[in-house]
């Protein structure tokens, strides 16, 4: 998804060796020279698309532009880098710079630097992801969460000639696929594997009718037990009850779910637009054609859930905070790094004047065009469960939201029970 930090003094020219590492192992050592070398730690994560080589190349570009720094790369052991960051904070090892860590909780606790307006001048949406009006995470990239990717071959096999435009058409397509012996939807069990499907339903059922629902929930004007939320929860439960979602796939993590779709083990895959990198990569691109559409609303009105943010965060108490800030901005605004985020993670950089590279893959280009159409039609809403700050849930509620999605698919809780549970958990976090 994104990237990291900075420096202070100049040094003598020299080579930099980049290697993957874990906590405490330096990834890059600047040679000694004139001036003081600044050491900064950076917390990142790895996915099938964001490999160690991808991160190392991005770090090197930033270091080449900012000599005089030694970088210690920390790799989160799981996709839950926010929980890992909390563990590092508790143990006194909070990184100088982090990426794609949810700022909620850390910001209120005084652990994150609040970016100033002049530092955000190059960003398209300088207030995106704000917490109490302050921006703690660089709003560097836009992500559609989700788009629905579909296997054109399996659609054709089931006699489906076009992408569904309304939710009833989506259900009809799912029924045709099931009748043809094809699993309609590929999901997994975690936040990034089941969450996008859950988010799509809430976007088209809840946010489309009330774009300020999350703010209203914070002020107590609405509740999870209201009919709008329960309607979305019921739809998710029904998809599983009808066999359109295979409950056994709850055992799949994010990587396994992606591999299942790429292997043709299901027809549709609701996922963030970062999936485009896997769809376009020569090493993972499937033999079948992939199409895309936004999850359809009941009446076909276009609704595009998305979130702009996800960039770098700086430790407010870093002993090298000026270096961290300088490097973070340098890294985030670097054209080559932005192009890399397009090709390696399917992101839409939210930087003024930026245009994707002409050689971006077809899956990215199609998703980019769909997003631009949604923006032009004012169809964008926040992505439930993925937006952070004032637009998102309290951090402690997100894991409960994730487990609730699994409960709805497995039948472990009814929609009404899930709604009551989430209201209770929200109250504990207030």
C-alpha positions as CSV (number, residue, x, y, z in Angstrom):
1,X,0.0,0.0,0.0
2,X,2.3,2.9,0.9
3,X,5.7,4.1,2.5
4,X,8.1,5.9,4.9
5,X,10.5,8.6,6.4
6,X,13.8,10.9,6.5
7,X,17.1,12.5,7.3
8,X,19.2,15.4,8.4
9,X,22.8,15.8,7.3
10,X,24.7,15.1,4.0
11,X,27.2,12.2,3.8
12,X,29.9,11.0,1.5
13,X,28.7,9.1,-1.6
14,X,28.5,5.3,-1.2
15,X,26.4,2.3,-2.0
16,X,23.3,1.1,0.0
17,X,22.5,-2.5,0.5
18,X,18.8,-3.3,1.0
19,X,17.6,-6.5,2.7
20,X,14.4,-7.7,4.3
21,X,14.5,-7.9,8.1
22,X,12.6,-8.1,11.3
23,X,12.5,-5.9,14.4
24,X,16.0,-4.7,15.4
25,X,17.7,-5.5,12.1
26,X,18.8,-2.5,10.0
27,X,17.7,-2.7,6.4
28,X,20.0,0.1,5.1
29,X,23.3,1.4,6.5
30,X,24.6,4.7,5.2
31,X,28.4,4.7,5.1
32,X,30.1,7.1,7.5
33,X,31.0,10.5,6.2
34,X,30.7,14.2,6.8
35,X,27.9,15.1,9.2
36,X,25.7,13.0,11.5
37,X,23.9,9.9,10.3
38,X,20.3,9.8,11.4
39,X,18.7,6.4,12.2
40,X,15.0,6.0,11.7
41,X,12.8,2.9,12.1
42,X,9.9,2.1,9.7
43,X,7.0,-0.4,10.2
44,X,5.8,-1.9,7.1
45,X,4.0,-5.2,6.1
46,X,4.1,-7.7,3.3
47,X,1.4,-9.1,1.0
48,X,1.6,-11.2,-2.2
49,X,1.7,-7.9,-4.1
50,X,4.0,-6.0,-1.7
51,X,7.0,-8.2,-1.5
52,X,10.3,-7.4,0.3
53,X,11.8,-6.4,-3.0
54,X,9.0,-3.9,-3.7
55,X,9.5,-2.3,-0.3
56,X,13.2,-2.3,-0.6
57,X,13.1,-0.6,-4.0
58,X,10.8,2.1,-2.7
59,X,12.9,2.7,0.4
60,X,16.0,3.0,-1.7
61,X,14.4,5.7,-3.9
62,X,13.7,7.7,-0.9
63,X,17.2,7.2,0.5
64,X,18.8,8.2,-2.7
65,X,17.0,11.5,-2.5
66,X,17.8,11.9,1.1
67,X,21.4,10.9,2.0
68,X,22.5,10.8,5.6
69,X,20.0,8.2,7.0
70,X,20.1,4.7,8.3
71,X,16.8,2.8,8.0
72,X,15.6,0.0,10.2
73,X,12.7,-1.8,8.4
74,X,10.3,-3.5,10.7
75,X,7.9,-6.0,9.2
76,X,4.5,-6.8,10.8
77,X,4.2,-10.5,11.3
78,X,0.6,-10.5,10.1
79,X,-1.7,-8.2,8.1
80,X,-2.9,-6.7,11.4
81,X,-0.1,-4.1,11.5
82,X,-2.2,-1.8,13.7
83,X,-2.3,-4.4,16.5
84,X,1.4,-5.0,16.0
85,X,2.1,-1.2,16.3
86,X,0.2,-1.2,19.5
87,X,2.4,-4.1,20.8
88,X,5.5,-2.1,19.8
89,X,4.2,1.0,21.6
90,X,3.5,-1.0,24.8
91,X,7.0,-2.5,24.7
92,X,8.6,0.9,24.2
93,X,9.6,0.2,20.5
94,X,7.0,2.4,18.7
95,X,8.5,3.1,15.2
96,X,9.6,6.5,14.0
97,X,7.4,6.0,10.9
98,X,4.6,3.6,10.0
99,X,2.5,2.9,7.0
100,X,-1.1,1.7,6.7
101,X,-1.6,1.7,10.5
102,X,-5.0,2.9,11.6
103,X,-4.3,6.2,13.5
104,X,-7.3,6.0,15.9
105,X,-6.2,5.6,19.5
106,X,-2.6,6.4,18.8
107,X,-3.5,10.0,17.8
108,X,-5.7,10.6,20.8
109,X,-3.0,9.2,23.0
110,X,-0.5,11.8,21.7
111,X,1.6,9.3,19.9
112,X,1.3,10.6,16.3
113,X,2.4,13.8,14.7
114,X,-0.4,16.1,13.4
115,X,0.5,17.2,9.9
116,X,0.2,21.0,9.3
117,X,-1.8,22.5,6.4
118,X,1.2,23.7,4.6
119,X,2.7,20.2,4.7
120,X,-0.4,18.8,3.0
121,X,-0.6,21.3,0.2
122,X,0.2,18.7,-2.5
123,X,-2.5,16.2,-1.5
124,X,-5.9,16.1,-3.2
125,X,-7.8,15.7,0.0
126,X,-5.8,17.2,2.8
127,X,-8.5,16.6,5.4
128,X,-9.2,13.0,4.5
129,X,-8.9,10.7,7.5
130,X,-8.9,13.6,10.0
131,X,-9.4,12.8,13.7
132,X,-11.0,15.7,15.5
133,X,-10.1,17.9,12.6
134,X,-6.4,17.0,12.6
135,X,-4.7,14.8,10.0
136,X,-2.2,12.2,11.4
137,X,-1.8,10.0,8.4
138,X,-0.8,11.3,5.0
139,X,-3.9,11.1,2.7
140,X,-1.7,9.7,-0.1
141,X,-3.8,7.1,-1.9
142,X,-7.4,6.4,-2.8
143,X,-8.7,2.9,-2.6
144,X,-12.1,1.7,-3.9
145,X,-13.2,-0.9,-1.3
146,X,-14.6,-2.8,-2.9
147,X,-14.8,-3.3,-6.6
148,X,-16.3,-6.6,-7.6
149,X,-13.9,-8.6,-9.9
150,X,-15.5,-11.3,-11.9
151,X,-14.3,-14.3,-13.9
152,X,-15.6,-13.8,-17.4
153,X,-15.2,-17.4,-18.3
154,X,-17.3,-18.6,-15.4
155,X,-20.0,-16.0,-16.2
156,X,-20.2,-17.2,-19.7
157,X,-20.4,-20.8,-18.6
158,X,-23.4,-19.9,-16.4
159,X,-25.0,-18.0,-19.2
160,X,-24.5,-14.5,-17.7
161,X,-23.9,-12.1,-20.6
162,X,-23.3,-8.8,-18.7
163,X,-22.3,-7.5,-15.3
164,X,-25.3,-7.1,-13.0
165,X,-26.7,-3.5,-12.6
166,X,-29.0,-4.0,-9.6
167,X,-28.9,-6.1,-6.5
168,X,-31.7,-8.4,-7.8
169,X,-29.7,-8.9,-10.9
170,X,-26.6,-9.8,-8.8
171,X,-28.7,-12.4,-6.9
172,X,-30.0,-13.8,-10.2
173,X,-26.4,-14.1,-11.5
174,X,-25.4,-15.8,-8.2
175,X,-28.3,-18.3,-8.6
176,X,-27.2,-19.1,-12.2
177,X,-23.6,-19.7,-11.1
178,X,-24.7,-21.9,-8.2
179,X,-26.9,-23.9,-10.6
180,X,-23.9,-24.4,-12.9
181,X,-21.9,-25.8,-10.0
182,X,-19.8,-22.6,-9.6
183,X,-19.2,-20.8,-6.2
184,X,-20.6,-17.3,-6.8
185,X,-18.5,-15.4,-4.3
186,X,-15.0,-16.0,-3.1
187,X,-14.4,-14.7,0.4
188,X,-12.0,-15.4,3.3
189,X,-12.4,-15.0,7.1
190,X,-10.4,-11.9,8.0
191,X,-10.8,-8.2,7.7
192,X,-9.2,-7.9,4.3
193,X,-10.8,-11.1,3.0
194,X,-14.5,-10.9,4.1
195,X,-14.6,-7.2,5.1
196,X,-14.9,-5.8,1.5
197,X,-18.1,-7.8,0.9
198,X,-19.6,-6.6,4.2
199,X,-18.5,-3.1,3.3
200,X,-20.2,-3.2,-0.1
201,X,-23.5,-4.2,1.4
202,X,-23.3,-1.4,4.0
203,X,-22.3,1.2,1.4
204,X,-25.3,0.4,-0.9
205,X,-27.8,-0.1,1.9
206,X,-26.7,2.3,4.6
207,X,-24.3,5.0,3.5
208,X,-26.1,5.5,0.2
209,X,-29.1,6.6,2.1
210,X,-27.2,8.5,4.8
211,X,-23.7,9.6,4.0
212,X,-23.3,11.0,7.6
213,X,-24.3,7.7,9.2
214,X,-20.9,7.3,11.0
215,X,-21.0,10.8,12.3
216,X,-24.6,10.3,13.4
217,X,-23.5,7.1,15.2
218,X,-20.9,9.0,17.1
219,X,-23.4,11.6,18.2
220,X,-26.0,8.9,19.1
221,X,-28.5,9.8,16.4
222,X,-28.5,6.3,14.9
223,X,-27.6,2.8,16.1
224,X,-26.6,-0.5,14.7
225,X,-30.0,-1.9,15.8
226,X,-31.8,0.5,13.4
227,X,-33.4,-1.1,10.3
228,X,-30.9,0.2,7.8
229,X,-27.9,-1.6,9.4
230,X,-30.0,-4.8,10.1
231,X,-31.0,-4.8,6.4
232,X,-27.4,-5.0,5.3
233,X,-26.6,-7.6,7.9
234,X,-29.5,-9.7,6.7
235,X,-28.3,-9.6,3.2
236,X,-24.9,-10.9,4.1
237,X,-26.4,-13.7,6.2
238,X,-28.7,-14.6,3.2
239,X,-25.9,-14.8,0.8
240,X,-24.4,-17.5,2.9
241,X,-27.8,-19.2,3.7
242,X,-28.5,-19.5,-0.1
243,X,-25.1,-21.0,-0.7
244,X,-23.7,-18.1,-2.7
245,X,-21.0,-17.7,-0.1
246,X,-19.2,-21.0,0.8
247,X,-18.9,-21.0,4.6
248,X,-15.9,-23.2,4.5
249,X,-14.0,-20.3,2.9
250,X,-14.0,-18.5,6.3
251,X,-10.9,-20.6,7.0
252,X,-9.0,-18.8,4.2
253,X,-6.8,-15.8,5.0
254,X,-6.3,-12.9,2.6
255,X,-3.6,-14.5,0.6
256,X,-5.5,-17.8,0.2
257,X,-8.7,-16.1,-0.8
258,X,-6.9,-14.2,-3.5
259,X,-5.3,-17.4,-4.8
260,X,-8.7,-19.1,-4.8
261,X,-10.1,-16.5,-7.1
262,X,-7.1,-16.5,-9.4
263,X,-7.3,-20.3,-9.5
264,X,-11.0,-20.0,-10.8
265,X,-12.5,-21.4,-7.6
266,X,-15.3,-18.8,-7.6
267,X,-16.8,-16.3,-10.0
268,X,-16.9,-13.0,-8.1
269,X,-14.4,-11.4,-5.7
270,X,-15.3,-8.2,-3.8
271,X,-11.9,-6.7,-3.0
272,X,-10.1,-3.4,-2.8
273,X,-8.7,-2.1,-6.0
274,X,-5.2,-3.1,-4.9
275,X,-6.2,-6.5,-6.3
276,X,-5.6,-5.0,-9.8
277,X,-1.8,-5.5,-9.3
278,X,-2.3,-9.3,-8.9
279,X,-4.7,-9.4,-11.9
280,X,-2.1,-7.5,-14.1
281,X,1.1,-9.1,-12.8
282,X,2.7,-11.6,-15.3
283,X,3.4,-13.9,-12.4
284,X,-0.2,-14.1,-11.1
285,X,-2.4,-13.0,-14.0
286,X,-4.9,-15.8,-14.6
287,X,-5.8,-17.4,-17.9
288,X,-9.4,-16.1,-17.8
289,X,-10.5,-12.6,-18.4
290,X,-11.4,-10.4,-15.5
291,X,-14.2,-7.8,-15.5
292,X,-15.1,-5.3,-12.8
293,X,-18.2,-3.5,-11.4
294,X,-19.2,-1.7,-8.3
295,X,-21.5,-3.7,-6.0
296,X,-25.0,-2.8,-7.2
297,X,-27.6,-1.1,-5.1
298,X,-31.2,-2.3,-5.1
299,X,-32.4,0.2,-7.8
300,X,-29.1,0.4,-9.7
301,X,-28.0,3.8,-8.4
302,X,-24.3,3.9,-8.6
303,X,-22.6,3.8,-5.2
304,X,-18.8,3.7,-5.0
305,X,-17.3,3.0,-1.5
306,X,-13.8,4.2,-1.1
307,X,-11.3,5.8,1.3
308,X,-8.5,8.2,0.8
309,X,-5.6,8.0,3.3
310,X,-3.5,5.0,4.3
311,X,-0.2,6.8,4.0
312,X,2.7,7.4,6.3
313,X,2.4,8.3,10.0
314,X,5.1,9.8,12.2
315,X,5.8,9.1,15.8
316,X,5.2,12.4,17.6
317,X,7.8,11.4,20.2
318,X,10.5,10.3,17.8
319,X,14.0,11.7,18.7
320,X,14.4,12.4,15.0
321,X,11.0,13.8,14.2
322,X,12.1,16.4,11.8
323,X,14.0,13.8,9.8
324,X,11.0,11.5,9.9
325,X,8.7,14.2,8.7
326,X,11.0,15.2,5.8
327,X,11.5,11.7,4.6
328,X,7.8,10.8,4.9
329,X,6.8,13.7,2.6
330,X,9.7,13.0,0.3
331,X,8.8,9.4,0.0
332,X,5.1,10.0,-0.4
333,X,5.4,12.6,-3.2
334,X,8.1,10.8,-5.2
335,X,6.8,10.2,-8.7
336,X,8.6,6.8,-9.1
337,X,7.2,5.6,-5.8
338,X,3.7,6.7,-6.8
339,X,4.0,4.8,-10.1
340,X,5.2,1.8,-8.1
341,X,2.2,2.0,-5.9
342,X,0.0,1.9,-9.0
343,X,1.8,-1.1,-10.5
344,X,2.5,-3.1,-7.3
345,X,-0.6,-2.3,-5.2
346,X,-3.2,-1.0,-7.6
347,X,-3.6,2.3,-5.7
348,X,-4.9,5.6,-7.0
349,X,-2.5,8.2,-5.8
350,X,-4.3,11.2,-4.4
351,X,-1.6,13.7,-5.2
352,X,-2.3,16.9,-7.2
353,X,-1.3,16.7,-10.8
354,X,-0.5,13.0,-10.7
355,X,-1.5,10.8,-13.6
356,X,-1.0,7.0,-13.7
357,X,1.7,5.7,-16.0
358,X,0.7,4.9,-19.5
359,X,1.8,1.3,-19.1
360,X,-0.4,0.6,-16.0
361,X,-2.1,-2.8,-16.5
362,X,-5.6,-3.2,-17.9
363,X,-7.2,-4.2,-14.6
364,X,-5.9,-1.1,-13.0
365,X,-7.0,1.1,-15.9
366,X,-10.5,-0.3,-15.9
367,X,-10.8,0.2,-12.1
368,X,-9.4,3.7,-12.4
369,X,-11.9,4.6,-15.1
370,X,-14.8,3.2,-13.0
371,X,-13.6,5.3,-10.0
372,X,-13.3,8.5,-12.1
373,X,-16.8,7.9,-13.3
374,X,-18.1,7.6,-9.8
375,X,-16.3,10.7,-8.7
376,X,-17.8,12.6,-11.6
377,X,-21.3,11.4,-10.6
378,X,-20.8,12.2,-6.9
379,X,-21.4,8.6,-6.1
380,X,-18.5,8.1,-3.7
381,X,-19.3,7.2,-0.1
382,X,-16.9,6.2,2.7
383,X,-15.9,2.5,2.9
384,X,-17.5,1.1,6.0
385,X,-15.0,-0.7,8.2
386,X,-12.0,0.6,6.2
387,X,-12.3,4.4,6.6
388,X,-10.4,5.7,9.6
389,X,-10.5,8.8,11.8
390,X,-13.8,10.6,12.1
391,X,-15.1,8.7,9.1
392,X,-14.5,5.3,10.7
393,X,-15.5,3.3,13.7
394,X,-13.5,3.5,17.0
395,X,-10.5,1.3,16.5
396,X,-11.6,-1.2,19.2
397,X,-14.9,-1.8,17.3
398,X,-13.3,-2.8,14.0
399,X,-12.3,-6.3,15.2
400,X,-15.9,-6.8,16.5
401,X,-17.2,-5.7,13.2
402,X,-14.9,-8.3,11.5
403,X,-16.0,-11.1,13.8
404,X,-19.7,-10.1,13.3
405,X,-19.3,-10.6,9.5
406,X,-18.0,-14.1,10.2
407,X,-20.9,-14.8,12.6
408,X,-23.4,-13.7,9.9
409,X,-21.9,-16.0,7.3
410,X,-21.5,-19.0,9.7
411,X,-24.9,-18.5,11.3
412,X,-23.3,-18.0,14.7
413,X,-25.4,-14.9,15.3
414,X,-28.6,-13.5,13.8
415,X,-28.5,-10.0,12.3
416,X,-30.4,-8.6,15.3
417,X,-27.8,-10.2,17.7
418,X,-25.0,-8.8,15.7
419,X,-26.5,-5.3,15.8
420,X,-27.0,-5.5,19.5
421,X,-23.5,-6.8,20.0
422,X,-21.9,-3.9,18.0
423,X,-23.9,-1.3,19.9
424,X,-22.7,-2.8,23.2
425,X,-19.1,-2.8,22.0
426,X,-19.4,0.8,20.7
427,X,-20.6,1.9,24.1
428,X,-17.5,0.3,25.7
429,X,-15.3,2.3,23.4
430,X,-17.0,5.6,24.0
